[in-house]
Each structure stands twice: as C-alpha cells, then as structure tokens.
Amino acid sequence: MEIVQNAVAGTLESNDVFVSVEPGQGKLDIVVQSIVFEQFGKDIFNAAQEVCVQLRVENASLRLEDRGALDCTIKARVETALKRAGEVNNA
C-alpha cells in the first residue's frame, strides 16, 4: 500500500490511541508517545509495525499518541489511519 495523503484515526480519550499518518521520506518511521511508555512502549511500536507489514506499507511516517489503549485498539486505529491515507498498489 502506498501512502498518498495525511490521515488520522482515534482520539486522545482515556483507553484510546490517536494515530496520524503521512507520506514517508523513503522509509517507515514510527514514533510512539504513551502514558505507559516505560512498560508498553515496545509493545505499542511492535503492534503498529505488525499492521504496516500486513498492509505492505514501507514508506510512511506514523505518530501514535497512546492513552492506555489495548493492543487490539492500537492495531485497529493504525489500520484505519493507513487505509484512509493509502492507495492499494497491486503491482
């Protein structure tokens, strides 16, 4: 999937995550900010990266602002933001 525009998903409410996506600069860049970063920062990063791999996103900039979201919520928000920003390339 090619990211062609900016997009967002989620909220800054408790137990949610706000994800913003924009076209990358030649690589996949994921930045995580979280109220539980010390305990779960790596897990949040890995969840976002897993969705990017599944959707074949290799060139994008993602920013996640987590407020204690569950893993399934993080993955759903990342997927939604990527699909809003992307264009499927079946090449």
Buried (B, 14 or more C-beta within 10 A) or exposed (E): BBBEEEBBBBBEEEEBBBBBBBBBEEEBEBEBBBEEEEEBBEBBBBBBBBBBEEBEBBBBBBBBBBBBBEEEBBBBBBBBBBBBBBEEEEE
